[in-house]
Amino acid sequence: MINDNLIRSLGDQLGRFIGDSAAREDMQKSLNTIVQGVFARLDLVTREQFDAQLETLERTREQLARLEDELARLQEQLAELERARE
């Protein structure tokens, strides 16, 4: 999920706009809660999960390319056999 440091940082940055420290603290807590809620509803993944999926996709693409080459080779062999029968 989203790094808590990011959420705290966003709250800190927004909290700097308020002079009263008690109001700033309350606002930061509220903002943290809101931001955590927003991020929780989003369908986000960690960088590690993204990298793992990217690696899987790359391997799948390589395998698909090999299979397409093999299919083309087999189709050519079949066409040659059909021509030889004629």
DARA-V492490 format. One record per pair of residues at least 12 apart in sequence whose C-alpha atoms are under 7 Angstrom apart, sorted by sequence separation. I is the first residue (numbers start at 1). J is the second residue. D is the distance in whole Angstrom. If there is no record, write none. Layout:
# DARA-V492490
i:I j:J d:D
i:I j:J d:D
This chain:
# DARA-V492490
i:15 j:27 d:7
i:15 j:28 d:6
i:12 j:28 d:7
i:11 j:28 d:5
i:11 j:31 d:6
i:11 j:32 d:6
i:8 j:32 d:7
i:7 j:32 d:6
i:7 j:35 d:7
i:1 j:44 d:7
i:1 j:45 d:6
i:1 j:46 d:6
